[in-house]
Amino acid sequence: MSQNQNLSYQNDLYLSLLAEYAAGCLPVEQRVIVSAHLSLQPQARGFIRQCESLSAALIQQHCPPVSMTANALEHVLDCIDQKAKQQRCTEEGKCAPWPEDLCSLPHAIEHYLLERLSQARQTLQWHTDRPGIDRFDIPVTCKKSQMGMTKMAPGCDTARREVRYSEITLVLNGGLGNEDEEYYTGALIIREREKPVPVVHACKKSGCVYIRLSGAFE
């Protein structure tokens, strides 16, 4: 059994996802998950830097300079200040509206949850899916997608299933695996739709917490 900290850097689905992230083309939920992945596995940022350098070179080579208004910089800084002020108003003086055992989340996911739950006026609590497996649904911006967080007790198994839609899973804590592969904190697992998924087990020592996004995206 091999141990993967991350999908292979030669995996086309993974590289395409990172390239779209670097280009700023991902929908918000996918962007949040990739951003969290990069914070948990900084070594993955190397490919992002390569994409950004290539984009900068292409822009410099093919795009003529654009004139800017005199107050353009001031306008951008005002927008940044306003966004920061809104974030502080959302976060200050409030307890996290999700279960206490999720004490540490990547900033991208934490900020997304605070924003979405504040808009929906919701809190999140674990609901038992089956013995040893708890989960909750996360409100999303795209009606074609579903997002949820799952907590698996140490050694707990899931049933074999078939992926109806494409899936992106990020391991937030512990480990997740099957008879062929194991993934640990920060690993990003991408599944194509209509593909069978083998029985998956949580790490026997620490269990697993993961977030999963599924939907009709490519």
C-alpha positions in Angstrom: 0.0 0.0 0.0 1.5 3.4 -1.0 1.2 6.5 1.1 0.2 9.7 -0.8 0.5 13.1 0.8 -1.2 14.3 -2.3 -2.3 13.2 -5.8 0.6 12.7 -8.2 1.9 16.0 -9.7 1.6 14.1 -13.0 -2.1 13.7 -12.6 -3.8 15.7 -15.3 -7.0 16.4 -13.3 -4.9 17.7 -10.4 -2.6 19.9 -12.6 -5.6 21.3 -14.5 -7.3 22.2 -11.2 -4.2 24.0 -10.0 -3.7 25.8 -13.3 -7.3 27.1 -13.2 -6.7 28.2 -9.7 -3.6 30.2 -10.7 -5.6 31.7 -13.6 -8.4 32.8 -11.3 -10.9 30.7 -13.2 -12.3 28.4 -10.5 -15.8 28.8 -9.0 -15.7 30.0 -5.4 -16.1 26.5 -3.7 -13.4 24.9 -5.7 -11.1 27.9 -5.1 -11.7 27.6 -1.4 -10.7 23.9 -1.3 -7.6 24.4 -3.5 -6.5 27.4 -1.3 -6.9 25.2 1.8 -4.9 22.5 0.1 -2.1 24.9 -0.6 -2.0 26.1 3.0 -1.8 22.5 4.3 0.8 21.4 1.7 3.0 24.4 0.8 5.1 22.3 -1.5 2.2 22.3 -4.0 2.7 26.1 -4.4 5.6 25.5 -6.7 3.4 24.6 -9.6 1.2 27.7 -8.9 4.2 29.9 -9.1 5.2 28.4 -12.4 1.7 29.1 -13.8 1.7 32.6 -12.5 5.2 33.3 -14.0 4.1 32.0 -17.4 0.9 34.1 -17.3 2.9 37.2 -16.4 5.3 36.5 -19.3 2.4 36.0 -21.8 0.6 39.2 -20.6 3.8 41.2 -20.9 4.4 39.8 -24.4 1.0 40.0 -25.9 -1.0 42.6 -24.0 -0.3 46.3 -24.6 -0.1 48.7 -21.6 -3.4 50.0 -20.4 -3.7 53.6 -19.1 -5.1 54.0 -15.6 -7.0 56.8 -14.0 -5.2 58.9 -11.4 -7.2 57.5 -8.5 -7.0 53.8 -9.5 -4.6 52.9 -6.7 -6.6 54.7 -4.1 -9.8 53.0 -5.3 -8.2 49.5 -5.0 -6.9 50.3 -1.5 -10.4 51.5 -0.4 -11.9 48.2 -1.7 -9.3 46.2 0.3 -10.0 48.2 3.5 -13.8 47.8 3.0 -13.4 44.0 2.5 -11.2 43.7 5.6 -13.7 45.7 7.7 -16.6 43.5 6.6 -14.5 40.4 7.5 -13.8 41.8 11.0 -17.5 42.6 11.5 -18.3 39.0 10.7 -15.6 37.4 12.8 -15.3 39.6 15.9 -17.3 38.8 18.9 -18.8 35.6 17.5 -18.2 32.0 18.4 -17.6 29.8 15.4 -21.0 28.5 14.2 -19.7 24.9 13.8 -18.9 22.0 16.1 -16.3 22.7 18.8 -14.1 19.7 17.8 -13.3 21.5 14.6 -11.0 23.8 16.5 -8.5 24.4 13.7 -9.5 24.9 10.0 -7.5 26.3 7.1 -8.2 30.1 6.9 -9.8 29.8 3.5 -12.4 27.3 4.7 -13.0 29.1 8.0 -13.6 32.4 6.3 -15.9 30.7 3.7 -17.9 29.0 6.5 -18.3 32.3 8.5 -19.4 34.2 5.4 -21.9 31.6 4.1 -23.4 30.7 7.5 -23.7 34.4 8.4 -25.7 35.0 5.1 -27.8 31.9 5.7 -28.2 32.6 9.4 -27.3 29.0 10.2 -25.1 27.0 12.5 -23.6 23.6 11.8 -23.8 20.5 14.0 -22.7 16.9 13.3 -25.5 14.5 12.2 -24.9 10.8 12.4 -24.9 9.3 8.9 -24.1 5.8 10.2 -22.3 4.5 13.3 -18.9 6.0 13.4 -19.6 8.5 10.6 -20.9 12.1 11.3 -21.4 14.8 8.7 -23.0 18.1 8.0 -23.9 19.9 4.8 -22.4 23.3 4.0 -24.5 25.9 2.1 -22.9 26.7 -1.3 -23.3 29.5 -3.8 -23.8 27.2 -6.8 -27.0 25.2 -7.0 -25.3 22.5 -9.2 -22.8 21.7 -6.3 -23.0 20.1 -2.9 -20.4 20.5 -0.1 -20.2 18.7 3.2 -17.8 17.9 6.0 -17.4 14.3 7.3 -15.9 13.0 10.5 -14.9 9.3 10.6 -14.0 7.5 13.8 -10.7 5.6 13.9 -10.8 2.5 11.7 -14.3 3.2 10.5 -15.2 2.0 6.9 -17.5 3.4 4.3 -19.5 1.4 1.8 -18.4 0.9 -1.8 -20.2 3.4 -4.0 -20.2 4.9 -7.4 -19.5 8.6 -8.0 -22.5 10.1 -9.8 -20.8 13.5 -10.2 -17.2 14.8 -10.1 -15.8 15.0 -6.6 -13.0 17.0 -4.9 -12.1 15.8 -1.4 -9.6 17.5 0.9 -8.3 15.6 4.0 -8.4 18.2 6.9 -7.2 15.9 9.7 -6.1 12.3 10.1 -6.0 9.9 7.3 -8.2 8.3 4.7 -7.4 5.3 2.5 -8.3 2.0 0.7 -6.5 -1.2 0.0 -4.3 0.6 -2.6 -3.7 4.2 -1.4 -3.6 6.2 1.8 -4.0 10.0 2.0 -3.2 12.2 5.0 -3.8 15.8 6.1 -3.7 18.2 3.1 -4.2 15.5 0.5 -6.5 16.4 -2.4 -8.4 13.5 -4.0 -10.2 14.1 -7.3 -12.7 11.6 -8.6 -14.3 11.6 -12.0 -18.1 11.1 -12.3 -19.5 7.7 -12.9 -16.5 5.9 -11.5 -16.7 3.3 -8.8 -15.1 4.1 -5.5 -13.7 1.3 -3.3 -14.4 0.8 0.4 -12.6 3.7 2.2 -11.3 3.5 5.8 -10.2 6.1 8.3 -6.8 6.1 10.0 -6.9 3.5 12.9 -5.2 6.0 15.2 -6.7 9.4 14.5 -9.7 8.8 12.3 -10.3 11.4 9.6 -12.1 14.7 9.0 -12.5 15.7 5.3 -14.4 18.2 3.3 -15.9 17.1 -0.1 -17.3 19.1 -3.0 -19.4 17.3 -5.6 -21.2 18.6 -8.6 -21.6 18.8 -12.4 -18.3 20.6 -12.9 -15.5 19.4 -15.1 
